[in-house]
Amino acid sequence: MCLTLSCGAGAVVIRDDIDDADYRVAATEFPALADLPGEGHGVLIAPQWVLTAAHAVSWQEHVDRVVIAGTPRRVERVVLHPGFKRLPQALVDRALANGDGNEIVAFLSASDDVALVKLAEPIVDVAPVALYRGQGELGKTVEILGKGATGTGARGHDLDGSHRTELRRARNRIDRADARWLCYTFDRPPAALPLEGMAGNGDSGGPVLMRGLGRWRLAGLASWKIVQGDVRTTRPGQYGHSSCNVRVSRYVGWIDRAMSAAADAKPEVAGSR
């Protein structure tokens, strides 16, 4: 088992026997989706707050704007979880030298890959998405959305392809729920769900949604993938690969405290650490 070095969800990788048009959805389908600069996503969870994966914002020098419902929104500050660990270049170099990504898997498994983005002004034209705060994710069917790289389970996706395409939606079933992560596997047809898919590259922080009490709730954030074979040559997103997503329910306490603490704090330069 190896990790693809480019983390994150994409415009979802789809079944090879289903038309791509069946996965595409209008941007209005999920207006709370936030587009980070260049690539990557987040989700509006309060009028002035976007939740995302920490690695999706930590690599960028500045995150001064995000786009929500087609409108650029100014960023006041970025708040990284104190348990987030940046991936050491030495681990990447070793994986690229020997094709074995197990060290990276172990490192990422122990990191708290979650961050909050505080907007300069509250949003009044888009409804925030509620957080899932329970512990019942295992075995549930979830929806995955994103605009990044895409492809099919038969071949995976092209590592050199665009990481910002059309919005797509797929479904999968959570088969692992542990302290930090919700994971699912891209099953090969006919075992797959009718619109089964998985995260691709370039859309870190994208939503994993679970329906509860008649509405969608944010259960996870796309983070990293486990692939089969040599990490240098395997195309991510193939059947049998797995996607691991930040388990939002683990972090609801930190999220609530961080938003409360920052509400009265002095504004920082956007994108500062």
Stockholm file with secondary structure:
# STOCKHOLM 1.0

chainA/1-273         MCLTLSCGAGAVVIRDDIDDADYRVAATEFPALADLPGEGHGVLIAPQWVLTAAHAVSWQEHVDRVVIAGTPRRVERVVLHPGFKRLPQALVDRALANGDGNEIVAFLSASDDVALVKLAEPIVDVAPVALYRGQGELGKTVEILGKGATGTGARGHDLDGSHRTELRRARNRIDRADARWLCYTFDRPPAALPLEGMAGNGDSGGPVLMRGLGRWRLAGLASWKIVQGDVRTTRPGQYGHSSCNVRVSRYVGWIDRAMSAAADAKPEVAGSR
#=GR chainA/1-273 SS CEECSSCSBCSCEECTTSCGGGTBCCGGGSTTEEECSSSCEEEEEETTEEEECHHHHHTSSCCCEEEETTEEEEEEEEEECTTCCCCCHHHHHHHHHHSCCHHHHHHHHTSCCCEEEEESSCCSSSCCCEECCSSCCTTCEEEEEECSCCEETTTEECTTSCSSCCCEEEEEEEEEECSSEEEEECCCTTSSCTTBEECCTTBTTCEEEEEETTEEEEEEEEEEEEESSCTTTCCTTCTTCEEEEEEHHHHHHHHHHHHHHHHTSCCCCTTCC
#=GC SS_cons         CEECSSCSBCSCEECTTSCGGGTBCCGGGSTTEEECSSSCEEEEEETTEEEECHHHHHTSSCCCEEEETTEEEEEEEEEECTTCCCCCHHHHHHHHHHSCCHHHHHHHHTSCCCEEEEESSCCSSSCCCEECCSSCCTTCEEEEEECSCCEETTTEECTTSCSSCCCEEEEEEEEEECSSEEEEECCCTTSSCTTBEECCTTBTTCEEEEEETTEEEEEEEEEEEEESSCTTTCCTTCTTCEEEEEEHHHHHHHHHHHHHHHHTSCCCCTTCC
//
